Amino acid sequence: MKHLPNSITISRILLTPVFLVLILVDTFLGQILALSVFVIAAVSDYLDGMIARRYGVDSDFGRYLDPLADKILVLSAFCVLPFLLPGIVPWWAVIVIAIRDIVVTVLRAIAISRGTPLRTLPLAKSKTAVQLTFLIVVMLLLVLKKLPNATLVNDFASTVLYGPFVFIFLMVVVFMTVATGAMYVMTKSQGQESVT
């Protein structure tokens, strides 16, 4: 049980390349398998944290590895979207999200190396939930767009994907991502620590 949370976290990292290969297969089967792998990986994030807290087996390594695994999975998903939805998901938005997460990851590593206590910002939890929701919704729409023998569903998914909805939702994600990054930097400058 001591090593189970970290094992689950590592499995999330290992699932990321599997997800990337599947989502780039431009078929219904590839898209639905990619969505399934992503959801399983996302759920594992909740599972490893729950096990670590319930059995008191959390560690500094786990506290660093868990959010790192999340960022690897989420950033990988964001990076593939401009290829799947060119003109809808702009590269600049993905780059902003990536820079923020890289900066926060470096600051977290420094804080952990100094043995500084960490706490989770409530808004950071919301940010992660919004990011995951956005990605799952977009992937679900990609699946529905390729659903066999379902013209009405295909048309609905295409209309939503290529309409303003995805871009507006993405802007909300970018705003929350940047806002929590700024809050993290401010709390760091004030001598406080927070997990994002």
C-alpha positions in Angstrom: 0.0 0.0 0.0 2.9 2.3 0.7 4.0 2.4 -3.0 0.5 2.1 -4.6 -0.3 5.8 -4.9 3.0 6.5 -6.7 2.6 3.4 -8.9 -0.8 4.8 -10.0 0.7 8.2 -10.6 3.5 6.6 -12.8 0.9 4.6 -14.7 -0.8 7.9 -15.6 2.5 9.2 -17.1 2.8 5.9 -19.0 -0.7 6.2 -20.3 0.0 9.6 -21.9 1.9 8.3 -25.0 -0.8 5.7 -25.5 -3.4 8.4 -25.4 -1.5 10.5 -27.9 -1.1 7.7 -30.4 -4.8 6.8 -30.2 -6.1 10.4 -30.5 -4.0 11.0 -33.6 -5.6 7.9 -35.3 -8.3 9.7 -37.3 -11.0 7.0 -36.8 -14.0 6.5 -34.6 -12.3 3.6 -32.8 -9.1 5.7 -32.2 -11.0 8.6 -30.9 -13.2 6.6 -28.5 -10.2 4.6 -27.2 -8.3 7.9 -26.7 -11.2 9.3 -24.7 -11.4 6.2 -22.6 -7.7 6.2 -21.8 -7.8 9.9 -20.9 -10.8 9.5 -18.6 -9.1 6.5 -16.9 -5.9 8.5 -16.4 -7.9 11.5 -15.1 -9.8 9.3 -12.6 -6.4 7.8 -11.4 -5.5 11.3 -10.3 -8.3 11.3 -7.7 -7.6 7.6 -6.8 -3.9 8.0 -5.9 -4.6 11.1 -3.8 -7.4 9.4 -2.0 -5.3 6.3 -1.2 -2.4 8.4 0.0 -4.6 10.4 2.4 -6.6 7.4 3.6 -3.7 5.2 4.4 -1.2 8.0 5.4 1.3 7.0 2.8 1.9 10.3 1.1 5.5 11.5 0.5 7.4 14.4 -0.8 8.1 12.5 -3.9 4.4 11.7 -4.4 3.5 15.4 -3.7 5.8 16.4 -6.5 5.1 13.5 -8.9 1.3 13.7 -8.8 0.9 17.2 -10.1 3.7 16.6 -12.6 1.9 13.6 -14.0 -1.3 15.7 -14.3 0.6 18.4 -16.2 2.2 15.8 -18.6 -1.2 14.3 -19.4 -3.1 17.6 -19.7 -0.4 19.5 -21.6 -0.1 16.6 -24.0 -3.8 16.7 -24.7 -3.7 20.5 -25.2 -0.7 20.2 -27.5 -2.5 17.8 -29.8 -5.7 19.9 -30.2 -4.3 22.5 -32.6 -3.5 19.6 -35.0 -7.0 18.2 -34.6 -8.8 21.5 -34.6 -6.7 24.0 -36.6 -8.1 27.5 -36.4 -10.3 26.6 -33.5 -7.6 25.9 -30.8 -4.8 28.4 -31.4 -1.2 27.6 -30.6 -0.8 30.8 -28.5 -3.4 29.5 -26.0 -1.7 26.2 -25.7 1.7 27.9 -25.2 0.3 30.2 -22.5 -1.0 27.2 -20.6 2.3 25.3 -21.0 4.5 28.2 -19.9 2.3 28.8 -16.8 2.5 25.1 -15.9 6.2 24.8 -16.5 6.9 27.9 -14.3 4.7 26.5 -11.5 6.3 23.1 -11.7 9.8 24.6 -11.3 8.7 26.8 -8.4 7.1 23.7 -6.8 10.3 21.7 -7.1 12.2 24.5 -5.5 9.7 24.7 -2.6 9.8 21.0 -2.0 13.6 20.9 -2.1 13.5 23.5 0.7 11.1 21.5 2.7 8.5 24.2 2.6 4.9 23.2 3.6 2.5 23.1 0.7 -1.2 23.8 0.5 -3.7 23.7 -2.3 -5.4 26.8 -3.5 -9.2 26.2 -3.9 -9.1 28.0 -7.3 -6.3 25.7 -8.5 -8.6 22.7 -7.9 -11.3 24.4 -9.9 -8.7 25.2 -12.7 -7.8 21.5 -13.0 -11.4 20.5 -13.1 -12.2 23.1 -15.8 -9.2 22.0 -17.9 -10.2 18.3 -17.6 -13.8 19.1 -18.4 -12.8 21.1 -21.5 -10.6 18.3 -22.8 -13.1 15.6 -22.2 -15.9 17.6 -23.8 -13.8 18.3 -26.9 -12.8 14.7 -27.2 -16.4 13.5 -26.7 -17.4 15.9 -29.6 -14.6 14.4 -31.7 -16.0 10.9 -31.0 -19.6 12.0 -31.8 -18.4 13.6 -35.0 -17.2 10.2 -36.2 -20.0 8.1 -34.8 -21.0 5.6 -37.5 -24.4 5.8 -39.1 -25.5 8.9 -37.1 -25.7 11.8 -39.4 -27.6 14.1 -37.1 -25.2 13.4 -34.2 -22.2 14.0 -36.6 -23.7 17.3 -37.7 -24.4 18.4 -34.2 -20.9 17.6 -33.0 -19.4 19.4 -36.0 -21.5 22.5 -35.4 -20.5 22.7 -31.8 -16.8 22.0 -32.5 -16.5 24.5 -35.3 -18.8 27.1 -33.7 -17.8 29.7 -31.0 -18.4 27.3 -28.0 -15.0 25.6 -28.0 -13.0 28.9 -28.4 -15.0 30.6 -25.6 -14.6 27.6 -23.3 -10.8 27.6 -24.1 -10.6 31.3 -23.2 -12.1 30.5 -19.8 -9.5 27.8 -19.3 -6.7 30.1 -20.3 -8.0 32.8 -17.9 -8.2 30.4 -15.0 -4.8 28.9 -15.7 -3.1 32.3 -15.8 -5.0 33.6 -12.8 -4.0 30.6 -10.6 -0.4 31.0 -11.8 -0.4 34.6 -10.9 -1.8 33.8 -7.4 0.9 31.1 -6.9 3.6 33.6 -7.7 2.1 36.2 -5.4 1.8 33.8 -2.5 5.4 32.7 -3.1 6.5 36.4 -3.0 4.7 36.7 0.3 6.5 33.7 1.8 3.5 31.4 1.5 3.4 28.1 -0.5 0.6 26.6 -2.5 0.0 23.6 -4.7 -1.5 24.2 -8.1 
